[in-house]
Amino acid sequence: MKLANHLRHALLVLLAAALPVSAASAQDPKVKWKMAATFSSSLPQLGTLGKRLESQIAKVSGGNIELRFYEPGALVPPLETFDAVAAGAVDAAFSTPGFWGGKVPALQVFAALPFGPPAPEYMAWYYFGGGKQIFDEIYGKYGIKSVMCGMLAPEGSGWFKKEIKSVDDLNGLKLRFFGLGAKALGKFGVSAQLLAPPDVYPALDRGVIDGLEFVQPAIDLKMGFWQIAKHYYFPGWHQQSTFFDLMMNKAKWDALSETQKAQIESVCGDNIRYGIAEGEAIQVPALKELQAKGVQIHKWSDADLKKLKGAVDEVIAEQVAADPDFARAYASFAKFREEYSTWRDIGYLKN
């Protein structure tokens, strides 16, 4: 009898412990969202971070949130994803804010800034320097809630079939290039355009473009550019670090419980940590493999980088003059960066 009483007591304790979880689950209807992607799931980081988001949110939410990853084009063409999320035709999308710079210029400030900050400084401004508030306001105008959900290491700055001896040699070339860096190259007579990822390799292969930048060595290796072009340029002056985000239809985000919102934000925060660490770890073996395949690694000269920086400064001034939201976002970043330089200069070793 005494043993039976102990068992009953133990069972009651277990049931009591389970009640808060059951109550919480009952309050949160299951979410089943379709998430469009602008990069294939097979691409390191660009796609794999989206797939990781899908699996991690399922684990963290106990299956309460299903965020199903769809390959580029399966739901909507990659470069039409922004409009689809804004309209609610697609629940969510995994991409980078810089993809929408032609539609919303200010979002370029939250993707990658040429000659911009490394990841710690970029995150410091975004989370603690006023960036996030402006970011939320800009996306909110279009009916979108977005959460930063990944970050990439520095990129390469160009694949070319022939050696480029100085930036002046870029005059007249047609390149696939991203963001504000593309506008800066226009100052050197480059015709730069943003192609959707599936179109990049065929365009290079057919000679539609003369060269390109895409992402990092590990990703560019996977894309196979080395089969066509053998000259690979560094540093990635145009993208020293790049934010990725999870765009969500704002009405659908607002309908989530506070617990569900916190779960998404927490998993996205962890995705940033994972992306930075993985991105730094996978570049060296990729570079070795590319060199073994005959790729020549080049570095821009100090003189070339100075010319590029001058072009970037011109572009930033033009964007500030043309768009109030860009001006507001960039002013916030520039003020933070100027003040942060005090800490950067005394706190870090100069390599």
C-alpha atoms as a printed R data frame, in Angstrom:
    type eleno elety resid chain resno      x      y       z
1   ATOM     1    CA   MET     A     1  0.000  0.000   0.000
2   ATOM     2    CA   LYS     A     2  2.827  2.396   0.908
3   ATOM     3    CA   LEU     A     3  4.528  1.690  -2.428
4   ATOM     4    CA   ALA     A     4  1.282  2.341  -4.263
5   ATOM     5    CA   ASN     A     5  0.901  5.697  -2.490
6   ATOM     6    CA   HIS     A     6  4.443  6.661  -3.471
7   ATOM     7    CA   LEU     A     7  3.723  5.767  -7.087
8   ATOM     8    CA   ARG     A     8  0.520  7.795  -7.067
9   ATOM     9    CA   HIS     A     9  2.369 10.761  -5.575
10  ATOM    10    CA   ALA     A    10  5.112 10.516  -8.181
11  ATOM    11    CA   LEU     A    11  2.532 10.364 -10.973
12  ATOM    12    CA   LEU     A    12  0.749 13.466  -9.637
13  ATOM    13    CA   VAL     A    13  4.056 15.366  -9.514
14  ATOM    14    CA   LEU     A    14  4.809 14.445 -13.136
15  ATOM    15    CA   LEU     A    15  1.338 15.476 -14.255
16  ATOM    16    CA   ALA     A    16  1.622 18.794 -12.446
17  ATOM    17    CA   ALA     A    17  4.968 19.462 -14.082
18  ATOM    18    CA   ALA     A    18  3.482 18.755 -17.485
19  ATOM    19    CA   LEU     A    19  0.486 21.049 -17.088
20  ATOM    20    CA   PRO     A    20  2.232 24.365 -17.885
21  ATOM    21    CA   VAL     A    21  3.674 22.891 -21.088
22  ATOM    22    CA   SER     A    22  0.273 21.536 -22.132
23  ATOM    23    CA   ALA     A    23 -1.382 24.864 -21.370
24  ATOM    24    CA   ALA     A    24  1.234 26.752 -23.362
25  ATOM    25    CA   SER     A    25  0.827 24.408 -26.298
26  ATOM    26    CA   ALA     A    26 -2.937 24.780 -26.200
27  ATOM    27    CA   GLN     A    27 -2.606 28.572 -26.368
28  ATOM    28    CA   ASP     A    28 -0.357 28.476 -29.449
29  ATOM    29    CA   PRO     A    29 -2.019 27.133 -32.603
30  ATOM    30    CA   LYS     A    30  0.416 25.227 -34.782
31  ATOM    31    CA   VAL     A    31  2.066 27.350 -37.448
32  ATOM    32    CA   LYS     A    32  2.684 25.835 -40.888
33  ATOM    33    CA   TRP     A    33  4.461 28.305 -43.111
34  ATOM    34    CA   LYS     A    34  5.963 28.073 -46.572
35  ATOM    35    CA   MET     A    35  9.400 29.703 -46.759
36  ATOM    36    CA   ALA     A    36 10.699 30.724 -50.177
37  ATOM    37    CA   ALA     A    37 14.446 30.788 -50.748
38  ATOM    38    CA   THR     A    38 16.571 32.847 -53.101
39  ATOM    39    CA   PHE     A    39 19.478 30.375 -52.952
40  ATOM    40    CA   SER     A    40 19.516 26.617 -53.459
41  ATOM    41    CA   SER     A    41 19.650 24.384 -50.381
42  ATOM    42    CA   SER     A    42 22.766 22.757 -51.851
43  ATOM    43    CA   LEU     A    43 24.819 25.958 -51.550
44  ATOM    44    CA   PRO     A    44 26.932 26.220 -48.385
45  ATOM    45    CA   GLN     A    45 25.635 28.905 -46.039
46  ATOM    46    CA   LEU     A    46 23.431 30.688 -48.603
47  ATOM    47    CA   GLY     A    47 21.076 27.725 -48.683
48  ATOM    48    CA   THR     A    48 22.208 25.499 -45.843
49  ATOM    49    CA   LEU     A    49 21.571 28.226 -43.261
50  ATOM    50    CA   GLY     A    50 17.968 28.340 -44.495
51  ATOM    51    CA   LYS     A    51 17.653 24.559 -44.182
52  ATOM    52    CA   ARG     A    52 19.195 24.735 -40.708
53  ATOM    53    CA   LEU     A    53 16.594 27.342 -39.765
54  ATOM    54    CA   GLU     A    54 13.866 24.952 -40.904
55  ATOM    55    CA   SER     A    55 15.144 22.082 -38.749
56  ATOM    56    CA   GLN     A    56 16.109 24.132 -35.675
57  ATOM    57    CA   ILE     A    57 12.796 25.955 -35.349
58  ATOM    58    CA   ALA     A    58 11.000 22.605 -35.466
59  ATOM    59    CA   LYS     A    59 13.168 21.341 -32.604
60  ATOM    60    CA   VAL     A    60 13.007 24.472 -30.469
61  ATOM    61    CA   SER     A    61  9.229 24.797 -30.857
62  ATOM    62    CA   GLY     A    62  8.605 21.097 -30.256
63  ATOM    63    CA   GLY     A    63  7.049 20.876 -33.704
64  ATOM    64    CA   ASN     A    64  4.706 23.802 -33.053
65  ATOM    65    CA   ILE     A    65  6.290 25.885 -35.835
66  ATOM    66    CA   GLU     A    66  6.796 24.307 -39.237
67  ATOM    67    CA   LEU     A    67  8.806 26.541 -41.544
68  ATOM    68    CA   ARG     A    68  9.147 24.555 -44.740
69  ATOM    69    CA   PHE     A    69 12.042 25.495 -47.021
70  ATOM    70    CA   TYR     A    70 11.198 25.701 -50.739
71  ATOM    71    CA   GLU     A    71 13.882 25.821 -53.408
72  ATOM    72    CA   PRO     A    72 14.265 29.010 -55.513
73  ATOM    73    CA   GLY     A    73 11.468 29.280 -58.059
74  ATOM    74    CA   ALA     A    74  9.314 26.590 -56.461
75  ATOM    75    CA   LEU     A    75  6.928 29.173 -55.024
76  ATOM    76    CA   VAL     A    76  7.956 32.371 -56.774
77  ATOM    77    CA   PRO     A    77 10.910 33.578 -58.901
78  ATOM    78    CA   PRO     A    78 13.800 34.522 -56.568
79  ATOM    79    CA   LEU     A    79 13.811 38.236 -57.349
80  ATOM    80    CA   GLU     A    80 10.026 38.467 -56.829
81  ATOM    81    CA   THR     A    81 10.134 37.074 -53.302
82  ATOM    82    CA   PHE     A    82  9.887 40.465 -51.567
83  ATOM    83    CA   ASP     A    83  6.580 41.297 -53.232
84  ATOM    84    CA   ALA     A    84  5.208 37.816 -52.559
85  ATOM    85    CA   VAL     A    85  5.906 38.077 -48.830
86  ATOM    86    CA   ALA     A    86  4.544 41.621 -48.651
87  ATOM    87    CA   ALA     A    87  1.301 40.498 -50.298
88  ATOM    88    CA   GLY     A    88  0.989 37.392 -48.128
89  ATOM    89    CA   ALA     A    89  1.192 35.094 -51.153
90  ATOM    90    CA   VAL     A    90  4.217 33.528 -49.457
91  ATOM    91    CA   ASP     A    91  4.432 33.322 -45.664
92  ATOM    92    CA   ALA     A    92  8.173 33.870 -45.335
93  ATOM    93    CA   ALA     A    93 11.452 33.946 -47.231
94  ATOM    94    CA   PHE     A    94 15.132 33.431 -46.445
95  ATOM    95    CA   SER     A    95 17.345 35.913 -48.264
96  ATOM    96    CA   THR     A    96 19.496 39.013 -47.778
97  ATOM    97    CA   PRO     A    97 18.116 42.570 -47.563
98  ATOM    98    CA   GLY     A    98 20.506 43.661 -50.288
99  ATOM    99    CA   PHE     A    99 18.540 41.723 -52.895
100 ATOM   100    CA   TRP     A   100 15.841 44.379 -52.693
101 ATOM   101    CA   GLY     A   101 18.053 47.450 -53.095
102 ATOM   102    CA   GLY     A   102 16.477 48.313 -56.451
103 ATOM   103    CA   LYS     A   103 13.059 48.452 -54.797
104 ATOM   104    CA   VAL     A   104 14.020 49.763 -51.335
105 ATOM   105    CA   PRO     A   105 17.463 51.433 -51.516
106 ATOM   106    CA   ALA     A   106 17.805 51.769 -47.736
107 ATOM   107    CA   LEU     A   107 17.854 47.999 -47.265
108 ATOM   108    CA   GLN     A   108 21.337 47.981 -48.804
109 ATOM   109    CA   VAL     A   109 22.632 49.526 -45.570
110 ATOM   110    CA   PHE     A   110 21.461 46.397 -43.730
111 ATOM   111    CA   ALA     A   111 22.994 43.853 -46.094
112 ATOM   112    CA   ALA     A   112 26.622 44.685 -46.840
113 ATOM   113    CA   LEU     A   113 28.469 47.997 -46.941
114 ATOM   114    CA   PRO     A   114 31.533 48.362 -49.189
115 ATOM   115    CA   PHE     A   115 34.647 48.930 -47.082
116 ATOM   116    CA   GLY     A   116 32.269 48.296 -44.226
117 ATOM   117    CA   PRO     A   117 32.542 46.631 -40.875
118 ATOM   118    CA   PRO     A   118 33.462 43.109 -39.866
119 ATOM   119    CA   ALA     A   119 30.690 41.077 -38.272
120 ATOM   120    CA   PRO     A   120 31.093 42.165 -34.597
121 ATOM   121    CA   GLU     A   121 30.970 45.865 -35.432
122 ATOM   122    CA   TYR     A   122 28.075 45.438 -37.864
123 ATOM   123    CA   MET     A   123 26.042 43.537 -35.269
124 ATOM   124    CA   ALA     A   124 26.904 46.069 -32.569
125 ATOM   125    CA   TRP     A   125 25.430 48.875 -34.656
126 ATOM   126    CA   TYR     A   126 22.403 46.847 -35.700
127 ATOM   127    CA   TYR     A   127 21.403 45.577 -32.248
128 ATOM   128    CA   PHE     A   128 22.648 48.374 -30.002
129 ATOM   129    CA   GLY     A   129 23.304 51.420 -32.193
130 ATOM   130    CA   GLY     A   130 19.822 52.118 -33.541
131 ATOM   131    CA   GLY     A   131 19.990 50.044 -36.700
132 ATOM   132    CA   LYS     A   132 17.277 47.555 -35.800
133 ATOM   133    CA   GLN     A   133 14.661 50.233 -35.129
134 ATOM   134    CA   ILE     A   134 15.198 51.790 -38.567
135 ATOM   135    CA   PHE     A   135 15.275 48.338 -40.197
136 ATOM   136    CA   ASP     A   136 11.907 47.427 -38.639
137 ATOM   137    CA   GLU     A   137 10.355 50.713 -39.716
138 ATOM   138    CA   ILE     A   138 11.514 50.370 -43.316
139 ATOM   139    CA   TYR     A   139 10.304 46.798 -43.751
140 ATOM   140    CA   GLY     A   140  7.095 47.639 -41.892
141 ATOM   141    CA   LYS     A   141  6.114 50.117 -44.605
142 ATOM   142    CA   TYR     A   142  5.785 47.162 -46.958
143 ATOM   143    CA   GLY     A   143  3.868 44.855 -44.638
144 ATOM   144    CA   ILE     A   144  6.940 42.776 -43.790
145 ATOM   145    CA   LYS     A   145  8.517 41.822 -40.479
146 ATOM   146    CA   SER     A   146 12.095 40.694 -40.875
147 ATOM   147    CA   VAL     A   147 14.511 39.134 -38.406
148 ATOM   148    CA   MET     A   148 18.250 38.967 -39.036
149 ATOM   149    CA   CYS     A   149 18.922 35.276 -39.417
150 ATOM   150    CA   GLY     A   150 22.415 34.653 -40.760
151 ATOM   151    CA   MET     A   151 25.750 36.290 -41.464
152 ATOM   152    CA   LEU     A   152 28.478 35.556 -43.982
153 ATOM   153    CA   ALA     A   153 32.235 35.966 -43.780
154 ATOM   154    CA   PRO     A   154 34.087 38.245 -46.246
155 ATOM   155    CA   GLU     A   155 33.597 37.499 -49.915
156 ATOM   156    CA   GLY     A   156 35.797 37.281 -52.957
157 ATOM   157    CA   SER     A   157 35.549 40.315 -55.224
158 ATOM   158    CA   GLY     A   158 35.695 38.884 -58.700
159 ATOM   159    CA   TRP     A   159 36.165 35.962 -61.100
160 ATOM   160    CA   PHE     A   160 37.684 36.806 -64.484
161 ATOM   161    CA   LYS     A   161 38.767 34.804 -67.527
162 ATOM   162    CA   LYS     A   162 41.734 37.120 -68.035
163 ATOM   163    CA   GLU     A   163 43.988 38.738 -65.479
164 ATOM   164    CA   ILE     A   164 42.919 42.223 -64.395
165 ATOM   165    CA   LYS     A   165 46.059 44.233 -63.723
166 ATOM   166    CA   SER     A   166 44.277 47.270 -62.261
167 ATOM   167    CA   VAL     A   167 40.731 48.448 -61.683
168 ATOM   168    CA   ASP     A   168 41.123 50.673 -64.737
169 ATOM   169    CA   ASP     A   169 41.107 47.475 -66.832
170 ATOM   170    CA   LEU     A   170 37.497 46.887 -65.798
171 ATOM   171    CA   ASN     A   171 36.283 49.584 -68.160
172 ATOM   172    CA   GLY     A   172 33.744 48.189 -70.630
173 ATOM   173    CA   LEU     A   173 33.269 44.837 -68.890
174 ATOM   174    CA   LYS     A   174 29.883 43.298 -68.109
175 ATOM   175    CA   LEU     A   175 29.835 41.839 -64.599
176 ATOM   176    CA   ARG     A   176 27.412 40.196 -62.225
177 ATOM   177    CA   PHE     A   177 27.833 42.180 -59.012
178 ATOM   178    CA   PHE     A   178 25.911 42.795 -55.808
179 ATOM   179    CA   GLY     A   179 24.585 45.873 -54.064
180 ATOM   180    CA   LEU     A   180 26.373 49.154 -53.627
181 ATOM   181    CA   GLY     A   181 29.570 47.603 -54.969
182 ATOM   182    CA   ALA     A   182 27.902 47.262 -58.372
183 ATOM   183    CA   LYS     A   183 27.126 50.987 -58.413
184 ATOM   184    CA   ALA     A   184 30.719 51.793 -57.455
185 ATOM   185    CA   LEU     A   185 32.048 49.738 -60.363
186 ATOM   186    CA   GLY     A   186 29.854 51.791 -62.668
187 ATOM   187    CA   LYS     A   187 32.264 54.663 -61.995
188 ATOM   188    CA   PHE     A   188 34.926 52.598 -63.796
189 ATOM   189    CA   GLY     A   189 32.808 51.979 -66.887
190 ATOM   190    CA   VAL     A   190 31.517 48.590 -65.757
191 ATOM   191    CA   SER     A   191 28.040 47.427 -66.734
192 ATOM   192    CA   ALA     A   192 27.019 45.641 -63.530
193 ATOM   193    CA   GLN     A   193 23.810 43.725 -62.929
194 ATOM   194    CA   LEU     A   194 22.349 41.497 -60.242
195 ATOM   195    CA   LEU     A   195 21.469 38.070 -61.643
196 ATOM   196    CA   ALA     A   196 19.483 35.475 -59.737
197 ATOM   197    CA   PRO     A   197 21.822 32.680 -58.536
198 ATOM   198    CA   PRO     A   198 20.644 30.006 -61.030
199 ATOM   199    CA   ASP     A   199 21.417 32.365 -63.926
200 ATOM   200    CA   VAL     A   200 24.988 33.262 -62.951
201 ATOM   201    CA   TYR     A   201 26.977 30.253 -64.193
202 ATOM   202    CA   PRO     A   202 25.153 30.024 -67.557
203 ATOM   203    CA   ALA     A   203 25.671 33.753 -68.121
204 ATOM   204    CA   LEU     A   204 29.420 33.403 -67.526
205 ATOM   205    CA   ASP     A   205 29.624 30.268 -69.644
206 ATOM   206    CA   ARG     A   206 27.838 31.845 -72.619
207 ATOM   207    CA   GLY     A   207 29.771 35.096 -72.409
208 ATOM   208    CA   VAL     A   208 26.724 37.158 -71.462
209 ATOM   209    CA   ILE     A   209 28.911 38.502 -68.657
210 ATOM   210    CA   ASP     A   210 32.699 38.862 -68.646
211 ATOM   211    CA   GLY     A   211 33.142 38.121 -64.970
212 ATOM   212    CA   LEU     A   212 31.394 38.163 -61.639
213 ATOM   213    CA   GLU     A   213 31.457 38.215 -57.924
214 ATOM   214    CA   PHE     A   214 29.275 35.715 -56.113
215 ATOM   215    CA   VAL     A   215 30.178 34.858 -52.539
216 ATOM   216    CA   GLN     A   216 33.060 33.130 -50.722
217 ATOM   217    CA   PRO     A   217 35.611 30.510 -51.845
218 ATOM   218    CA   ALA     A   218 33.608 27.637 -50.334
219 ATOM   219    CA   ILE     A   219 30.452 28.693 -52.148
220 ATOM   220    CA   ASP     A   220 32.140 29.742 -55.380
221 ATOM   221    CA   LEU     A   221 33.873 26.351 -55.481
222 ATOM   222    CA   LYS     A   222 30.462 24.679 -55.316
223 ATOM   223    CA   MET     A   223 29.174 26.929 -58.111
224 ATOM   224    CA   GLY     A   224 31.979 25.728 -60.396
225 ATOM   225    CA   PHE     A   225 33.184 29.109 -61.642
226 ATOM   226    CA   TRP     A   226 36.740 27.718 -61.714
227 ATOM   227    CA   GLN     A   227 35.780 25.665 -64.757
228 ATOM   228    CA   ILE     A   228 35.403 28.863 -66.813
229 ATOM   229    CA   ALA     A   229 37.485 31.547 -65.104
230 ATOM   230    CA   LYS     A   230 40.876 31.063 -63.437
231 ATOM   231    CA   HIS     A   231 41.553 34.500 -61.927
232 ATOM   232    CA   TYR     A   232 40.009 35.086 -58.484
233 ATOM   233    CA   TYR     A   233 40.359 38.469 -56.742
234 ATOM   234    CA   PHE     A   234 40.500 39.532 -53.085
235 ATOM   235    CA   PRO     A   235 39.773 41.159 -50.696
236 ATOM   236    CA   GLY     A   236 36.013 41.423 -50.894
237 ATOM   237    CA   TRP     A   237 36.026 45.206 -50.561
238 ATOM   238    CA   HIS     A   238 32.308 45.310 -51.365
239 ATOM   239    CA   GLN     A   239 31.199 42.745 -48.753
240 ATOM   240    CA   GLN     A   240 33.314 42.318 -45.643
241 ATOM   241    CA   SER     A   241 30.295 40.854 -43.870
242 ATOM   242    CA   THR     A   242 26.767 40.220 -45.082
243 ATOM   243    CA   PHE     A   243 23.504 39.905 -43.167
244 ATOM   244    CA   PHE     A   244 20.849 37.381 -44.160
245 ATOM   245    CA   ASP     A   245 17.296 37.728 -42.925
246 ATOM   246    CA   LEU     A   246 14.020 35.887 -42.518
247 ATOM   247    CA   MET     A   247 11.290 38.005 -44.105
248 ATOM   248    CA   MET     A   248  7.780 37.272 -42.856
249 ATOM   249    CA   ASN     A   249  4.400 38.663 -43.805
250 ATOM   250    CA   LYS     A   250  3.787 41.133 -40.986
251 ATOM   251    CA   ALA     A   251  0.126 40.249 -40.439
252 ATOM   252    CA   LYS     A   252  1.114 36.604 -40.000
253 ATOM   253    CA   TRP     A   253  3.965 37.562 -37.665
254 ATOM   254    CA   ASP     A   254  1.623 39.714 -35.581
255 ATOM   255    CA   ALA     A   255 -0.717 36.716 -35.196
256 ATOM   256    CA   LEU     A   256  2.000 34.641 -33.512
257 ATOM   257    CA   SER     A   257  2.179 34.306 -29.743
258 ATOM   258    CA   GLU     A   258  5.005 35.956 -27.816
259 ATOM   259    CA   THR     A   259  6.485 32.499 -27.260
260 ATOM   260    CA   GLN     A   260  6.484 31.732 -30.972
261 ATOM   261    CA   LYS     A   261  8.055 35.086 -31.815
262 ATOM   262    CA   ALA     A   262 10.764 34.505 -29.209
263 ATOM   263    CA   GLN     A   263 11.449 31.041 -30.614
264 ATOM   264    CA   ILE     A   264 11.940 32.403 -34.133
265 ATOM   265    CA   GLU     A   265 14.161 35.246 -32.920
266 ATOM   266    CA   SER     A   266 16.243 32.889 -30.775
267 ATOM   267    CA   VAL     A   267 16.792 30.379 -33.566
268 ATOM   268    CA   CYS     A   268 17.702 33.190 -35.972
269 ATOM   269    CA   GLY     A   269 20.187 34.570 -33.459
270 ATOM   270    CA   ASP     A   270 21.794 31.156 -33.191
271 ATOM   271    CA   ASN     A   271 21.854 30.929 -36.988
272 ATOM   272    CA   ILE     A   272 23.967 34.104 -37.067
273 ATOM   273    CA   ARG     A   273 26.429 32.586 -34.595
274 ATOM   274    CA   TYR     A   274 26.582 29.374 -36.617
275 ATOM   275    CA   GLY     A   275 26.970 31.215 -39.928
276 ATOM   276    CA   ILE     A   276 29.906 33.320 -38.749
277 ATOM   277    CA   ALA     A   277 31.760 30.363 -37.242
278 ATOM   278    CA   GLU     A   278 31.126 28.046 -40.178
279 ATOM   279    CA   GLY     A   279 31.980 30.732 -42.722
280 ATOM   280    CA   GLU     A   280 35.390 31.332 -41.196
281 ATOM   281    CA   ALA     A   281 36.124 27.602 -40.891
282 ATOM   282    CA   ILE     A   282 35.369 26.446 -44.439
283 ATOM   283    CA   GLN     A   283 37.324 28.957 -46.538
284 ATOM   284    CA   VAL     A   284 40.883 27.604 -46.181
285 ATOM   285    CA   PRO     A   285 40.193 24.095 -47.513
286 ATOM   286    CA   ALA     A   286 38.130 25.625 -50.320
287 ATOM   287    CA   LEU     A   287 40.981 27.943 -51.312
288 ATOM   288    CA   LYS     A   288 43.397 25.025 -51.361
289 ATOM   289    CA   GLU     A   289 41.076 23.028 -53.597
290 ATOM   290    CA   LEU     A   290 40.567 25.962 -55.962
291 ATOM   291    CA   GLN     A   291 44.316 26.468 -56.276
292 ATOM   292    CA   ALA     A   292 44.755 22.759 -56.944
293 ATOM   293    CA   LYS     A   293 42.300 23.213 -59.838
294 ATOM   294    CA   GLY     A   294 44.518 25.894 -61.356
295 ATOM   295    CA   VAL     A   295 42.839 29.010 -59.971
296 ATOM   296    CA   GLN     A   296 45.179 31.976 -59.456
297 ATOM   297    CA   ILE     A   297 44.520 34.067 -56.365
298 ATOM   298    CA   HIS     A   298 45.072 37.816 -56.800
299 ATOM   299    CA   LYS     A   299 44.936 40.730 -54.377
300 ATOM   300    CA   TRP     A   300 43.981 44.252 -55.352
301 ATOM   301    CA   SER     A   301 46.804 46.730 -54.856
302 ATOM   302    CA   ASP     A   302 46.571 49.496 -52.261
303 ATOM   303    CA   ALA     A   303 46.274 51.966 -55.131
304 ATOM   304    CA   ASP     A   304 43.328 50.047 -56.609
305 ATOM   305    CA   LEU     A   305 41.593 49.806 -53.241
306 ATOM   306    CA   LYS     A   306 42.007 53.551 -52.791
307 ATOM   307    CA   LYS     A   307 40.339 54.153 -56.168
308 ATOM   308    CA   LEU     A   308 37.512 51.774 -55.286
309 ATOM   309    CA   LYS     A   309 37.005 53.491 -51.926
310 ATOM   310    CA   GLY     A   310 36.725 56.846 -53.714
311 ATOM   311    CA   ALA     A   311 34.044 55.433 -56.019
312 ATOM   312    CA   VAL     A   312 32.163 53.976 -53.055
313 ATOM   313    CA   ASP     A   313 32.175 57.343 -51.286
314 ATOM   314    CA   GLU     A   314 30.644 58.929 -54.400
315 ATOM   315    CA   VAL     A   315 27.931 56.274 -54.549
316 ATOM   316    CA   ILE     A   316 27.070 56.638 -50.864
317 ATOM   317    CA   ALA     A   317 26.739 60.410 -51.279
318 ATOM   318    CA   GLU     A   318 24.428 59.899 -54.262
319 ATOM   319    CA   GLN     A   319 22.262 57.387 -52.403
320 ATOM   320    CA   VAL     A   320 22.034 59.658 -49.361
321 ATOM   321    CA   ALA     A   321 20.894 62.556 -51.552
322 ATOM   322    CA   ALA     A   322 18.349 60.429 -53.430
323 ATOM   323    CA   ASP     A   323 16.569 58.534 -50.654
324 ATOM   324    CA   PRO     A   324 15.560 59.803 -47.172
325 ATOM   325    CA   ASP     A   325 15.433 56.330 -45.621
326 ATOM   326    CA   PHE     A   326 18.876 55.489 -46.975
327 ATOM   327    CA   ALA     A   327 20.152 58.796 -45.598
328 ATOM   328    CA   ARG     A   328 18.683 58.100 -42.172
329 ATOM   329    CA   ALA     A   329 19.994 54.537 -42.004
330 ATOM   330    CA   TYR     A   330 23.461 55.431 -43.251
331 ATOM   331    CA   ALA     A   331 23.736 58.435 -40.903
332 ATOM   332    CA   SER     A   332 22.962 56.132 -37.996
333 ATOM   333    CA   PHE     A   333 25.617 53.662 -39.097
334 ATOM   334    CA   ALA     A   334 28.250 56.335 -39.825
335 ATOM   335    CA   LYS     A   335 27.750 57.995 -36.428
336 ATOM   336    CA   PHE     A   336 28.092 54.656 -34.651
337 ATOM   337    CA   ARG     A   337 31.165 53.729 -36.662
338 ATOM   338    CA   GLU     A   338 32.898 57.004 -35.917
339 ATOM   339    CA   GLU     A   339 32.298 56.610 -32.187
340 ATOM   340    CA   TYR     A   340 33.148 52.915 -32.244
341 ATOM   341    CA   SER     A   341 36.544 53.663 -33.797
342 ATOM   342    CA   THR     A   342 37.803 54.721 -30.365
343 ATOM   343    CA   TRP     A   343 37.253 51.201 -29.052
344 ATOM   344    CA   ARG     A   344 38.407 49.517 -32.259
345 ATOM   345    CA   ASP     A   345 41.692 51.430 -32.249
346 ATOM   346    CA   ILE     A   346 42.644 50.667 -28.647
347 ATOM   347    CA   GLY     A   347 40.910 47.331 -28.105
348 ATOM   348    CA   TYR     A   348 42.131 45.280 -31.053
349 ATOM   349    CA   LEU     A   349 45.550 44.239 -32.291
350 ATOM   350    CA   LYS     A   350 46.478 45.433 -35.755
351 ATOM   351    CA   ASN     A   351 47.337 42.358 -37.815
